[in-house]
């Protein structure tokens, strides 16, 4: 039942209002009838009416004064004015005070009932809205962890910048975060998660994501709250709120960062152990400002997305790459000089020459560790080698089967080590291709290999060492040598050693063991077997035969 006050200084009129309408049928109980506003105000906190029907002109406290008081202390109470005055000033007062209805005297029961009925309809709508709000609040309470994660995701993405609003939302969502806690944001990328999920059921996919966040959350401590947020299928974020006082001492700040790094390492290991997933992590700088969380997230993203300075290290700290990331693009070295160096490498260079080239242009001191410079220089190398190939009437397609592939490969380079290895490979591949197409150069290359063997046959020489000296792979150098000579490099080494051994055996005081060592055999028995296989007799038999002659 809604509770009703009737306030009118005319006894007959207030009694008439009370008795002329079946209030019970309307769901209303008349709980107070008063002669002026002061009497009604005195009982309002005790009887707590929902509706007040009041005359405007009354002694002691008129209807307007009473309404002003009610609107300040009980703004939900609905007020209907009754008055014999219909002038503008009273109507304006009613509007200013937010009065719900205005009924003129003499009062007609139907008019008052209509006003009350409209009011009751509004109460019904409000009640329905309150019930719905209560139901939704209950659902919100049940879904609180999901709503908390959504808020934190929006916070990371920069949807909230105002500190006061952030604090209010944290309080509403019951997140136990200290306002001045030290904040770190850790971006975590599960490198092989998408491939792993391809073989999983939908239920297992959700279970893996849930387990991933559970592992992150398990590394909370008494001083540190950690909230996991899933950004996408294989990207997660851990927001760490540490209660240590960042500004107590520099040592404590260092210890705190070390603690965050250690926690990241442990999370990384636990994800690998329990979910068989490899992760890369980027750790932001520290801040005690809630409004900085979006900035910290950008820092952690920049760290996790660059392996350029960290190689295969799974934990990357933004502070360690910050100095590199802000270096402006450095001017490329003299184009003509680089062109001449590249052409020389492709024509005559050996393994040492290419290392000298890399040291000169990629390992120099200063800004040349800049990622922009290294990648820019690599693109320059591709352009120059392409020009040199065109001068020889060839293209990358002749070598790789695809002109685009070499550019795609370069764009995928994640580290400086990748770039260096790739440049070495490109020079090797191009030179091998050009040698194959140049018979005269092939003959010169074979002669170079022969000279190397003749000068080093006494050493424990390897085919790989020889091939690197002429800037070829072992397989390619061996194939080229056999094509020109009919023998493999290994057979030619044995041939030179046996020829030199035969010369030495002709000397009367020579000994087989000593000769074996001189020509590069550490094992005398192996030398004897090789000698017999190539000469048809043992070294001792050969020596005796020579002496008898």
C-alpha positions in Angstrom: 0.0 0.0 0.0 1.2 3.5 -0.8 1.0 5.9 2.1 -0.8 9.3 1.7 -0.8 12.7 3.5 -3.7 15.2 3.1 -2.8 18.7 4.1 -5.4 21.5 4.0 -6.3 24.2 6.5 -10.0 23.8 5.6 -11.4 21.0 7.8 -14.3 20.2 5.5 -12.2 20.0 2.4 -9.5 17.7 3.9 -12.2 15.5 5.3 -14.0 15.5 2.0 -10.8 14.4 0.1 -10.3 11.6 2.6 -13.9 10.3 2.5 -15.0 10.9 -1.1 -12.5 8.5 -2.7 -12.1 4.8 -2.2 -8.4 5.0 -1.4 -8.1 1.3 -0.5 -9.3 0.3 -4.0 -6.5 2.4 -5.4 -3.9 0.7 -3.2 -3.5 3.7 -1.0 -3.7 4.2 2.8 -4.3 7.6 4.2 -1.8 7.8 7.1 -2.1 11.5 8.0 -4.5 14.4 7.7 -3.0 17.9 8.7 -4.1 21.5 8.8 -0.8 23.0 7.7 2.6 22.2 6.3 4.3 22.4 9.7 2.2 19.6 11.1 2.9 17.4 8.1 6.6 18.0 8.3 6.7 17.0 11.9 5.3 13.5 11.0 6.9 12.9 7.7 9.9 10.9 9.0 7.7 8.8 11.3 4.9 8.0 8.8 7.0 8.1 5.6 4.3 9.0 3.0 4.8 8.2 -0.7 2.2 10.9 -1.8 1.3 14.3 -0.4 -1.9 16.2 -1.5 -1.7 19.7 -0.2 -3.4 23.1 -0.5 -1.1 26.0 -1.4 -2.4 28.8 0.8 -2.3 27.8 4.5 -1.3 29.4 7.7 1.9 28.7 9.7 3.6 26.9 6.6 2.0 27.1 3.2 2.1 24.3 0.6 5.0 25.8 -1.4 7.2 26.2 1.8 6.4 22.6 2.8 7.2 21.3 -0.7 10.6 23.0 -0.7 11.4 21.3 2.6 10.2 17.9 1.4 12.2 18.1 -1.8 15.3 18.8 0.1 14.9 16.0 2.7 12.7 13.4 0.8 13.0 14.0 -2.9 11.2 10.7 -3.8 7.8 11.9 -2.3 5.3 12.9 -5.0 3.3 16.1 -4.3 0.0 17.2 -5.8 -1.1 20.8 -5.3 -4.8 21.7 -4.8 -5.8 25.4 -4.9 -8.5 27.8 -5.8 -5.9 30.0 -7.4 -5.0 29.4 -11.0 -2.7 32.3 -11.6 0.7 32.0 -13.3 2.9 32.4 -10.2 1.5 29.4 -8.4 1.8 27.3 -11.6 5.4 28.4 -12.0 6.2 27.5 -8.4 4.8 24.0 -9.0 7.0 23.6 -12.1 10.1 24.8 -10.3 9.5 22.4 -7.4 8.9 19.4 -9.6 5.3 19.1 -8.3 3.7 16.1 -9.9 0.1 17.4 -10.3 -2.0 20.5 -10.0 -5.8 20.2 -9.3 -8.1 23.3 -9.0 -10.7 23.8 -6.3 -13.6 23.1 -6.1 -12.2 19.6 -6.3 -13.9 17.1 -8.5 -13.3 13.5 -7.4 -12.7 12.3 -11.0 -10.0 14.9 -11.6 -8.2 14.0 -8.4 -8.5 10.3 -9.1 -7.1 10.8 -12.6 -4.1 12.7 -11.2 -3.6 10.0 -8.6 -3.9 7.2 -11.2 -1.2 8.8 -13.4 1.0 9.0 -10.3 0.4 5.3 -9.5 1.2 4.3 -13.1 4.5 6.2 -12.7 5.2 4.4 -9.4 4.5 1.1 -11.2 7.1 1.9 -13.9 9.6 3.0 -11.3 9.0 -0.1 -9.3 9.5 -2.3 -12.4 12.7 -0.4 -13.2 13.9 -0.9 -9.6 13.1 -4.6 -9.8 15.0 -4.9 -13.1 17.9 -2.9 -11.7 18.0 -5.2 -8.7 18.0 -8.3 -11.0 20.7 -6.9 -13.1 22.8 -5.9 -10.1 22.5 -9.5 -8.9 23.6 -10.8 -12.3 26.5 -8.3 -12.2 27.5 -9.6 -8.8 27.5 -13.2 -10.2 29.5 -12.1 -13.2 31.9 -9.8 -11.3 35.2 -11.5 -12.3 34.3 -11.1 -16.0 33.2 -7.5 -15.5 36.4 -6.8 -13.6 38.5 -8.3 -16.5 36.5 -6.2 -19.1 37.1 -3.0 -17.1 40.8 -3.8 -16.8 41.0 -4.5 -20.5 39.3 -1.1 -21.3 41.8 0.5 -18.8 44.7 -1.0 -20.7 43.3 0.2 -24.0 43.0 3.7 -22.7 39.2 4.0 -22.4 39.6 5.6 -19.0 42.0 8.5 -18.4 40.4 10.3 -15.5 41.9 9.2 -12.2 38.7 9.9 -10.2 36.6 7.9 -12.5 39.1 5.0 -12.4 39.1 5.0 -8.6 35.2 5.0 -8.5 35.0 2.1 -10.9 37.6 0.1 -8.9 35.6 0.6 -5.8 32.3 -0.3 -7.5 33.8 -3.5 -8.9 35.3 -4.4 -5.6 38.9 -4.6 -6.9 41.2 -4.6 -3.9 43.7 -2.2 -5.4 45.7 0.3 -3.4 45.4 3.7 -4.9 49.2 4.4 -4.7 50.4 0.9 -5.4 53.4 0.5 -7.8 52.1 -0.8 -11.1 53.8 -3.0 -13.7 52.1 -4.2 -16.9 53.4 -7.5 -18.4 52.4 -8.4 -21.9 52.5 -12.2 -22.6 52.4 -13.6 -26.1 51.8 -17.4 -26.4 53.9 -17.9 -29.6 52.4 -21.3 -30.6 49.0 -21.1 -28.9 47.0 -20.6 -32.1 48.5 -23.7 -33.7 47.9 -25.6 -30.5 44.3 -24.6 -30.4 43.7 -25.7 -33.9 43.8 -29.3 -32.7 41.6 -28.7 -29.6 37.9 -28.8 -29.1 36.1 -25.5 -28.3 35.7 -26.6 -24.6 39.5 -27.3 -24.4 40.3 -24.0 -26.0 38.4 -22.1 -23.3 39.9 -24.4 -20.6 43.4 -23.5 -21.9 42.7 -19.8 -21.7 41.2 -20.2 -18.3 44.2 -22.2 -17.1 46.6 -19.6 -18.6 44.9 -16.8 -16.5 44.8 -19.1 -13.5 48.6 -19.6 -13.7 49.2 -15.8 -13.8 46.9 -15.3 -10.8 48.6 -18.0 -8.8 51.7 -15.8 -8.5 50.0 -13.3 -6.3 51.7 -12.6 -3.0 50.7 -10.7 0.2 52.3 -7.5 -1.2 51.4 -8.0 -4.8 48.0 -8.3 -6.6 48.1 -9.7 -10.1 45.1 -9.5 -12.5 45.2 -11.5 -15.8 43.5 -10.0 -18.8 43.1 -11.8 -22.2 43.5 -9.3 -25.0 43.1 -11.8 -27.9 43.4 -15.5 -28.6 47.1 -15.8 -27.8 47.8 -12.5 -26.1 47.4 -12.0 -22.4 48.4 -9.2 -19.9 49.2 -9.4 -16.2 48.7 -6.1 -14.3 50.7 -6.2 -11.1 49.9 -3.9 -8.2 52.7 -3.9 -5.7 52.3 -2.4 -2.2 56.0 -1.7 -1.8 56.8 2.0 -1.4 58.6 2.8 -4.6 60.2 5.9 -3.2 61.6 4.5 0.0 65.1 3.8 -1.5 66.7 3.1 -4.8 67.6 -0.4 -3.6 64.0 -1.2 -2.8 63.0 0.0 -6.3 65.6 -2.2 -7.8 64.5 -5.2 -5.6 61.0 -4.6 -6.7 61.8 -4.7 -10.4 63.9 -7.9 -9.8 60.9 -9.4 -8.0 58.7 -8.7 -11.0 61.2 -10.2 -13.4 61.6 -13.3 -11.2 57.8 -13.7 -11.1 57.7 -13.3 -14.9 60.3 -16.0 -15.3 58.3 -18.3 -13.0 55.1 -17.7 -14.9 56.9 -18.4 -18.1 58.2 -21.7 -16.8 54.9 -22.8 -15.3 53.0 -22.1 -18.5 55.5 -24.2 -20.4 55.4 -27.0 -17.8 51.6 -27.2 -17.4 50.3 -26.1 -20.9 53.3 -26.9 -23.1 53.3 -23.4 -24.5 56.2 -21.1 -25.2 55.7 -17.5 -24.3 57.5 -14.2 -24.8 57.0 -11.5 -22.2 57.4 -7.7 -22.2 57.7 -5.8 -18.9 56.8 -2.1 -18.7 58.4 0.5 -16.5 56.9 1.2 -13.1 54.3 3.9 -12.2 52.2 4.6 -9.1 49.5 6.5 -11.2 46.4 4.5 -12.2 46.0 6.8 -15.2 49.3 5.6 -16.5 48.2 2.0 -17.0 47.4 2.5 -20.8 50.9 4.0 -21.2 52.5 1.1 -19.3 50.6 -1.3 -21.6 52.0 0.3 -24.7 55.5 -0.1 -23.2 55.0 -3.7 -22.5 53.6 -4.2 -26.0 56.6 -2.6 -27.5 58.9 -4.8 -25.5 57.0 -8.1 -26.3 56.9 -7.3 -30.0 60.6 -6.7 -30.5 63.1 -9.5 -30.3 65.6 -7.4 -32.2 67.9 -6.6 -29.3 67.1 -9.6 -27.2 67.6 -12.5 -29.6 65.7 -15.5 -28.3 65.3 -14.2 -24.7 61.7 -14.8 -23.6 61.7 -11.9 -21.1 62.1 -8.4 -22.5 62.2 -5.3 -20.3 61.1 -2.0 -21.9 63.8 0.0 -20.1 66.5 -2.1 -21.9 65.1 -1.3 -25.4 63.9 2.2 -24.7 67.2 3.9 -25.6 67.3 2.0 -28.9 63.6 2.6 -29.8 63.8 6.4 -29.7 67.0 6.8 -31.9 66.1 8.5 -35.2 66.8 6.7 -38.5 70.5 7.2 -39.3 71.6 8.3 -42.7 72.7 5.3 -44.8 76.5 5.0 -45.6 77.8 6.2 -49.0 75.9 4.4 -51.6 78.7 4.1 -54.1 81.1 2.7 -51.5 78.5 0.1 -50.4 77.9 -0.8 -54.1 81.6 -1.4 -54.7 82.0 -3.5 -51.6 79.0 -5.7 -52.5 80.2 -6.2 -56.0 83.6 -7.2 -54.8 82.1 -9.7 -52.3 80.0 -11.3 -55.1 83.0 -11.5 -57.4 86.0 -12.4 -55.2 85.0 -12.4 -51.5 85.7 -15.2 -49.1 84.2 -16.0 -45.7 86.6 -13.5 -43.9 85.7 -10.8 -46.4 82.0 -11.1 -45.7 82.6 -10.9 -41.9 84.7 -7.8 -42.5 81.8 -6.3 -44.5 79.3 -7.1 -41.7 81.6 -5.6 -39.1 82.1 -2.5 -41.1 78.5 -1.7 -41.7 76.5 -3.5 -38.9 78.8 -3.9 -35.9 80.3 -0.4 -35.8 80.1 1.6 -32.6 77.2 4.1 -32.0 73.8 4.4 -33.6 74.4 1.5 -36.0 72.8 -0.8 -33.4 69.6 1.0 -34.2 66.9 -1.3 -35.5 65.9 1.2 -38.2 69.4 1.4 -39.5 70.0 -2.4 -39.6 66.7 -3.1 -41.4 67.2 -0.2 -43.7 70.7 -1.3 -44.6 69.5 -4.8 -45.2 66.9 -3.5 -47.7 69.7 -1.5 -49.3 71.8 -4.7 -49.7 68.8 -6.4 -51.5 68.5 -3.5 -53.9 72.2 -3.4 -54.7 72.5 -7.2 -55.2 69.4 -7.0 -57.4 71.1 -4.3 -59.6 74.4 -6.4 -59.8 72.4 -9.4 -60.8 70.6 -7.4 -63.5 74.0 -6.3 -64.8 74.8 -10.0 -65.3 71.4 -10.5 -66.9 70.0 -12.4 -63.9 67.3 -11.8 -61.3 66.5 -13.2 -57.8 63.9 -15.4 -59.5 66.7 -17.3 -61.2 68.2 -18.1 -57.8 65.2 -18.4 -55.5 62.4 -19.1 -58.0 60.5 -16.1 -56.8 61.3 -12.3 -56.8 59.1 -11.5 -53.9 60.3 -14.3 -51.5 63.6 -12.5 -50.6 61.7 -9.4 -49.6 59.2 -11.3 -47.5 62.1 -13.2 -45.8 63.8 -9.9 -44.9 60.6 -8.3 -43.5 60.3 -11.3 -41.1 63.7 -10.8 -39.5 63.2 -10.5 -35.7 66.8 -10.0 -34.5 70.1 -8.6 -35.6 71.5 -12.1 -35.6 68.8 -13.1 -38.1 69.8 -10.2 -40.4 73.5 -11.0 -40.2 72.9 -14.7 -41.0 70.6 -13.8 -43.8 73.1 -11.4 -45.4 75.7 -14.1 -45.3 73.3 -16.6 -46.9 72.4 -14.2 -49.7 76.0 -13.5 -50.7 76.7 -17.2 -50.7 73.7 -18.1 -52.8 74.2 -15.4 -55.4 77.9 -16.1 -55.8 77.3 -19.9 -56.2 74.7 -19.1 -58.9 77.0 -16.7 -60.8 79.9 -19.2 -60.6 77.8 -22.0 -62.1 77.0 -19.8 -65.1 80.6 -18.7 -65.7 82.8 -21.6 -66.9 85.9 -19.4 -67.0 85.3 -18.4 -63.4 84.7 -22.1 -62.6 88.1 -23.1 -63.9 89.7 -20.2 -61.8 87.8 -21.4 -58.8 89.0 -25.0 -59.2 92.6 -23.8 -59.6 92.2 -21.8 -56.4 91.0 -24.9 -54.6 93.9 -26.8 -55.9 96.4 -24.2 -54.7 94.8 -24.2 -51.3 95.1 -28.0 -51.1 98.7 -27.9 -52.2 99.6 -25.3 -49.6 97.7 -27.0 -46.7 97.8 -30.7 -47.5 100.1 -31.3 -44.5 97.4 -29.9 -42.1 94.2 -31.6 -40.9 92.3 -29.7 -43.7 88.5 -30.0 -44.1 86.4 -29.6 -47.2 84.3 -27.0 -45.4 87.4 -24.9 -44.7 88.4 -25.0 -48.3 84.9 -24.1 -49.6 84.6 -21.2 -47.2 87.9 -19.8 -48.5 86.4 -19.6 -52.0 83.0 -18.4 -50.7 81.1 -21.5 -51.6 79.2 -24.2 -49.6 80.9 -27.5 -49.1 78.4 -29.3 -51.3 78.6 -26.7 -54.1 82.4 -26.5 -54.1 82.7 -30.3 -54.2 80.2 -30.6 -57.1 82.0 -27.8 -59.1 85.4 -29.4 -58.5 84.3 -32.8 -59.6 82.6 -31.4 -62.7 85.9 -29.8 -63.8 88.4 -32.5 -62.7 86.5 -35.7 -62.4 87.5 -36.0 -58.8 86.1 -34.9 -55.5 88.0 -32.5 -53.3 88.7 -35.4 -50.9 90.1 -37.6 -53.6 92.4 -34.7 -54.8 93.7 -34.2 -51.2 94.6 -37.9 -51.1 96.2 -37.7 -54.5 98.5 -34.7 -53.5 99.4 -36.4 -50.2 100.3 -39.7 -52.0 102.4 -37.9 -54.6 104.3 -36.1 -52.0 104.7 -39.3 -50.0 106.2 -41.1 -53.1 108.8 -38.3 -53.4 109.8 -38.6 -49.8 110.0 -42.4 -49.9 112.7 -42.1 -52.6 115.0 -40.7 -50.0 117.1 -43.5 -48.5 116.9 -42.4 -44.9 113.2 -41.8 -44.9 110.9 -43.6 -42.5 107.3 -44.5 -43.2 105.8 -43.2 -39.9 107.5 -39.8 -40.3 106.4 -39.4 -43.9 102.8 -40.2 -42.9 102.8 -37.4 -40.4 104.5 -35.0 -42.9 101.8 -35.5 -45.5 99.0 -35.0 -43.1 98.2 -38.5 -41.7 98.2 -38.8 -37.9 97.6 -42.6 -38.1 100.4 -44.6 -39.9 98.2 -47.6 -40.5 95.6 -45.4 -42.3 98.3 -43.9 -44.4 99.5 -47.3 -45.4 96.0 -48.4 -46.4 95.5 -45.2 -48.5 98.9 -45.5 -50.1 98.3 -49.2 -51.1 94.8 -48.4 -52.5 96.2 -45.7 -54.7 99.7 -47.1 -55.7 99.0 -50.8 -55.5 101.6 -51.6 -52.9 102.5 -50.6 -49.3 104.8 -47.6 -48.6 107.6 -50.1 -47.5 107.2 -52.2 -50.7 107.3 -49.0 -52.8 110.5 -47.8 -51.0 112.2 -51.2 -51.5 111.3 -51.2 -55.2 112.6 -47.7 -55.7 115.9 -48.5 -53.9 116.5 -51.6 -56.0 116.2 -49.6 -59.1 
